[in-house]
């Protein structure tokens, strides 16, 4: 199987953030577990404020595993007092 998701195959959104750096950390987490993802910009031009962020999508059959890894990463960071993938420490959350 080709490791990179093909934009023409069924992809499912598993993560969205206003911060590209946060999405890159999550993308690395997924890739380290063997789940390739496609990062897409959500930027939309508006008259006054740019609105957007980034979204990560994975193959449909890997979506549940990807969501579980993201949730575990957030939960695990809170237990150790370290920063989670959003950059907030457990004491700030």
N, C-alpha and C positions, 0 to 999 in steps of 0.2 A: 504494500500500500504506500502511496506517495505520502511523505511526512507533512508536507505543507497543505493546509486546507485550500481547496479550490473554491474560488468565489462562486462558482456555478453549482456546487454541491450544497446540500442542506446544512446551514450553519445556524447555531443558536447563541443568542446573547447570554453571557454568563457574568459579565462585569461591566460597569460603566462608572466613569469618574470625570470630574472637571479637570483633574490634574493628570497630565501625560506621564509625569514621573511615577505616580502611584500605579497607573496602568502598566508601565514598564516593569515594575516590581512584580505585579501579579502575573504578567506574561512570563517573566523569568521563573516564577514559582511553578506555573503550569508546565513550561518546557522542561524544567528539571525533573518533572514527574512523567515525562513522555507525552504530554498533551500539547500539541501545536495549536496556536491560536492566530487569529487574524485581527489586527488592530485597525480600527476605522475611526477617522475623525468625525466628530459631530458638529463641527463649527458651522454656524449659520450666521450670515451677515444680517445685521439689523441696523436701523438708523442710529440708535444711541449706544447700544452695548453689544459687543460680540457675545453670542450665546453658544455654548457647545461643550466640548470635552472629547473624550475618547471612549470607545466601546471595544470590548474583546468578545470575539465570537469563536466558538469551537464546533467541531463536528457534532451533530446531534447525538450520536451514540456515546460521546465523551462528556456531554454537558453535565450529567449528574455527578460524575467524578470530579470535574473541574469545580463545580459549586461546593462540593464537600471539602476539597483542598483549600479553597478560599476561606470557607467558614472555619475550618480547623486552624488556619493560619491566624485568623483574627482572634479566635478563642484562646489559642496557645500563647499569643503575645500578652493577653490580659492576665494569664496565670503567672507569668514570669516577671511581669512588670516592665518588660521591654516594649519598644515601640511596635505597634502592629503595622500592617501594610498601608494604613491610611496616614501613618506618621504621628499618631497620637499615642502617648504613653497611657498605661492603664490608669494612672492617677488623674489624667486629663479627661478620660472618657466618662 
